[in-house]
Amino acid sequence: MRIANLNAQPIFKTDTASAQTAQKVLEKNEAEQKVKNASLRKEEEARTPTTVEELNLISDSLNDMALIMRTRLRFGYSEDINSLYLTVLDGENGDVIRQIPSEAAIKFAARMRELAGMLLDEKA
């Protein structure tokens, strides 16, 4: 069996107009995707709570939902670390089983934030 020269002719021929049309379609799709991504980012930013009051309202709402579902979860907001936390409680007596992040982690993060602020004050 003899193999002919493979570099002789391309199997598919593409004309310049088809290639340009395909390129335009790709560019249009990329532009539409960028617009969609920007829109999604704006929606996400609009949904992201920005104030302590909003975060406290969210944690209260989650606490209410936990009560309705008869679970013993407690959501809260720590101003020390500017973050939400979750406390898992014993269903019978209300004892704290676990807190996420732990009290120690919250205190550590708050202390690190304080130290970082002191370092920045000294450099300024």
C-alpha positions in Angstrom: 0.0 0.0 0.0 1.3 3.4 -1.0 0.6 6.6 0.8 0.3 9.8 -1.3 1.9 13.1 -0.3 -0.2 14.4 2.7 0.9 18.0 2.2 -0.5 18.2 -1.3 -4.1 19.5 -0.8 -6.1 20.3 2.3 -9.2 18.2 2.9 -11.5 21.1 3.7 -11.3 24.3 1.8 -12.4 27.5 3.6 -13.0 30.7 1.7 -12.0 34.0 3.2 -15.6 35.2 3.5 -16.6 32.2 5.6 -13.7 32.6 7.9 -14.5 36.3 8.4 -18.1 35.5 9.1 -17.1 32.9 11.7 -14.7 35.4 13.3 -17.4 38.0 13.5 -19.8 35.5 15.1 -17.1 34.6 17.7 -16.4 38.2 18.5 -20.1 39.0 18.8 -20.5 36.0 21.2 -17.5 37.1 23.3 -18.9 40.7 23.5 -22.3 39.3 24.6 -20.7 37.1 27.2 -18.7 40.1 28.6 -22.0 42.1 28.9 -23.7 39.1 30.7 -20.7 38.7 33.1 -20.8 42.4 33.9 -24.5 42.3 34.5 -24.1 39.3 36.8 -21.4 41.1 38.7 -23.6 44.1 39.2 -26.5 41.9 40.4 -24.2 40.1 42.8 -22.9 43.4 44.2 -26.5 44.6 44.6 -27.3 41.5 46.6 -24.2 41.7 48.8 -25.1 43.2 52.2 -22.9 46.2 52.9 -23.9 47.4 56.4 -23.8 45.9 59.8 -27.6 46.4 60.1 -28.2 44.3 56.9 -25.9 41.5 58.2 -27.7 41.5 61.5 -31.1 41.3 59.7 -29.8 38.4 57.7 -28.6 36.5 60.7 -31.9 37.2 62.5 -33.8 35.8 59.5 -31.6 32.7 59.4 -32.3 32.2 63.1 -36.0 32.4 62.5 -35.8 29.9 59.8 -33.8 27.6 62.1 -36.5 27.8 64.7 -39.2 27.0 62.2 -37.3 23.9 61.0 -36.8 22.9 64.7 -33.1 22.9 64.3 -30.7 24.3 66.9 -28.5 26.6 64.8 -27.7 30.2 65.8 -26.4 32.7 63.2 -24.7 35.8 64.3 -22.5 38.7 63.2 -19.2 39.6 64.8 -18.2 43.2 64.4 -14.8 42.3 65.6 -14.0 40.4 62.4 -16.8 41.8 60.2 -18.2 38.4 59.5 -21.0 36.0 60.2 -20.6 33.0 62.4 -22.7 29.9 63.1 -23.3 28.3 66.5 -24.6 24.7 66.7 -26.7 24.1 69.9 -27.8 20.9 71.7 -31.5 20.4 70.8 -32.5 19.5 74.3 -30.7 21.8 76.7 -29.3 24.6 74.4 -25.7 24.0 75.2 -23.2 25.1 72.6 -21.8 22.1 70.7 -19.7 24.0 68.2 -19.2 27.5 66.8 -17.9 28.2 63.3 -15.5 30.0 63.3 -14.7 29.2 67.0 -14.5 31.9 69.6 -10.7 31.5 69.7 -10.5 32.0 65.9 -12.7 35.1 66.1 -10.5 36.6 68.9 -7.4 35.7 67.0 -8.6 37.3 63.8 -9.7 40.4 65.7 -6.3 40.6 67.4 -4.5 40.2 64.0 -6.7 43.0 62.6 -5.8 45.2 65.5 -2.1 44.5 65.1 -2.2 45.1 61.4 -3.9 48.5 62.1 -1.2 49.4 64.6 1.5 48.5 62.1 0.0 50.7 59.5 -0.4 53.5 62.0 3.3 53.3 62.8 4.4 53.3 59.1 2.2 56.4 58.4 
